[in-house]
Amino acid sequence: MTSRSKTALAKSALRKPATKKSAAKKKSSQPSPAKPSLAKPSLAKSASKTGKLPEWNLADLYSGIDAPEVARDLEKLDIDCVAFETDYKGKLATGTANEDGGKWLAVAVRRYEAIDDLAGRLGSYAGLVHAGDSVDPAISKFYGDVSERLTAASTHLLFFALELNRIDDDILNRAMQAAELAYYRPWIEDLRKEKPYQLDDKLEQLFLEKAQTGYSAFNRLFDQTISGLRFKVGSKELAIEPTLNLLQDRDGAKRKSAAEALAKTFKANERTFALITNTLAKDKDISDRWRGFKDVADSRHLNNRVEREVVDALVASVRAAYPKLSHRYYALKAKWFGKKRLAYWDRNAPLPFAATDVIAWPEARSMVLTAYRGFSPRMADIAERFFTDRWIDAPVRPGKVPGAFSHPTTPSAHPYVLMNYQGKPRDVMTLAHELGHGVHQVLAAKNGALMAPTPLTLAETASVFGEMLTFKRLLAQTRNARQRQALLAGKVEDMINTVVRQIAFYSFERAVHTERKNGELTATRLGEIWLSVQGESLGPAIEIKAGYENYWMYIPHFIHSPFYVYAYAFGDCLVNSLYAVYENAAEGFAERYLDMLAAGGTKHYSELLRPFGLDAKDPKFWDGGLSVIAGMIDGLEAMG
């Protein structure tokens, strides 16, 4: 789930779920319709070997889109926002400078936080219902209406962050001597970092209100378009998730047919996706220019609380490692298939000697919870609630968004996990990944709505760590040499998708946003950039055939969260180093690890990593994480 901006409710009022793993990394599933009201959803009946798959119970937020509580809370939000503006606008500087200014400002922050929590509940519910079915007209209207109401209400709050940042440093530091306000110091200090980039009140209000007809509208257009696409594979018309899933089918003919169907439909829709991409890139360029950001990714780095040079070092290290990681692995995989080169649709094909059994949902649940419990009973207990309390939506349905995410909702509620489960080993790893997010979000919730969100620098840590725990457990239990090899190869592929592929995505975004400054990019030009970065990252053992040039179209992160993708590589390399500490640690690692997760957004990532002896600013740090992947490939080469 995306990390919410800590600058202002106005920036985060509608907390839309964003996929934790993009469809490019993730698998897919077969549809069966969602209902507008999700008060008491029944368990989905699956005809497949996965068994019954759970649907989430969103009644912990609201009983349905027509529930009177929704209208009541929207009305309350309007009233609370107007009252907050009336009580505090134009008064923060003088109020904070008073003798009891710290206590006075703390009351204001707590009121602001309560409003943020309520807005988070409303926005999360609308976003989750929409994620469950983004093509149902009633749900789409509800989602749009709630979004507009939240935006309108939050315009009354814009002043707060802006005025807070205009208070003199000495006055604010003196006020934070009061214990009540000192609690919010991490949030206030993060807010102050955005001071150089904020505009005057009227411009901020204009940016906020125009978002509904600007980037938010184009985000929604992307979601509805991608969910509505159909791909003709053989005699079947499939949605995008089951079509992408066929790229992992054991039958090479089906993989090729699915790839060609994707290419054909993408080609037919290239003008729409090129328009969306160009519009959003220009929208971001306008915003960056007005705010004074120098680099196309600087706003993301600021939001992540990470230094540009740290990200640049990560990107440089990964790109330099392409030959010893992806290039070497795909050459090895081609050899296993008896070929010199693999067609791009065979990149994620199951290995010829890999087990083909479908992993039923109860077995997947047991695998992940057992792995979690072996590390920490407390961690497993939290994860188990997602199953027992129906916080997971697992089956594929028509209109359901592709990919997977864990949405934190708001601290007064609890997270929800969405995935598209089809019983593949990677689906089990996705479950482990999203439950890692979920555990993190539950632990951090105690910090409150303003400080629970975790910057993206650490947002992927718990998820990737959960995957690693599950993988290590499965590897230890597998006795058959060939199946151990297949399991290890699958993990290497996931790590390449998490590190190499995501940095290639980041390179693609940088090129697109940089070139967009000079004018629109045609679909053909976007395809040329895509093929360039993919060719560099995949290497000579992957044959890129005609049609692949339009595969940039379905990556949701490019649309919803520009430059988000490097967080995956950041998290994977960090976890590789963190797991090495764990394997060599004495007692107490699990407690320190859970304490790190529980800190949420209250500490900078460097401070949170210090107890583990890790420093991401060290140029050699990233090489250490990448060497873990290289070592696994060494092991695969030794197996033959």
C-alpha angles and dihedrals in degrees: 000000000000119000109247117237111255095207103084143343087240090068095048108028094115104047103197118192111249119195114263090206115029120228086257089068097030143071133234148230147212120265137242118166127275122219126235092233113054098181097123109006116184122229110275113251109230121197090197130087092262090085124218112343121209125243118206124255106228092179088101084074103029134337094235145330090272095047112134088227089068092057090043093053094044088054091047090050091053092050095045093049094050091046091049091052091048093050100045115018111117091004106082098092096049094039093051092047092059122102092261092034094130094057092042093052091044089059089052093049091050091052090048090050092051090053089048090053093051092047088048091055093051096043094045093052093049091047094048094048089049092049089054091055118003095173102053106109095218092050093045090052091048091050092049094045094050090047091054093046092050092048092049092049094046093056085077089060100049092093094061101071091037095052092041089058092051093059112109113260094235093051093048094046090051090050091051089063084082109092092224092060096034088069088067095046094111091054093045093048091050089049091053090057088066093053095098091056102045122105131212118288098261093050092048089052091049092050090050097047095042090053089078091064093030129047095351091055092049091048088055092046089054093050094049093044097048092045091049097050118110126201123205108224110173106311094337132092106214135185119237099267098056089041092053088045090061088065084075095047118125090231109085092203090058091049091052093045092050092048092051091047090052091049093049096050093042089052091052090053100038095113092057094048092044089052092049092048095046093046095050093045090051091045090054092046091054092049093046092048094051092046095046103244110160101200128046091240099039094099089056092048090051091049089049093047090231128131118248092231091057091055091044089053091050092050093046092049093050095046091049088051096053093101095052094041121032098011092051096042096049090049087054092048092049088054091053088055091049093247138113092220135019124220111242091252089061094056094100097028115138113258115260091243097042120116113258101201117129111240109228119225096250090053092049090050091051093048094054098041092047091052091047092047091051088060100038131349089208091055091050092048091055092046092049091061089067087065101037096043095041099244092146131083107195114161127085117245134175108274095016112134116255124245127025141277145168111226115203092204101187135319094253089061129028140254126278127209124214122190140149104235121196104158101260122138088247089055088059089052089049089053090051090048097051093043087054087058090045094053090048092051093048092050094047095047092087088072091070133239095301099048105026095082114094122218113247091251087077101017092094096044099087093042096051091042089054090052091050092050091051094045094049090049093051092046092052091051095048113093102172108095094216093049091049087054091049091048092049091047090051090053091049090051091051091050091049089050089048098045113019098033095045093050088050087052089051090051089050092051093048091052094047096047092044094049092043089068087073097049143297121323118225120227087252092056092047088052091051092053090046093052091048096055093039093051091050094049101039097045134207096308092070115073110213108208132191112290097040091092091083099050091102088077100080101048103113096196091067087061106034103031115019112211092004091124099080088067088074093056090043090052096044096050090044092050092049088058093040092051090052088056089049094052090052098037129112121224119315102046094116091052092050090047094052090046088055091053093045090056090073109176097339095100138040114255091246091058092049093051095048096085088059094050093245126139118184090191090067106100090221093054095086093046088058092055093046092049089064090062092044089051091055090052088050087056092050091050090052090053090058 
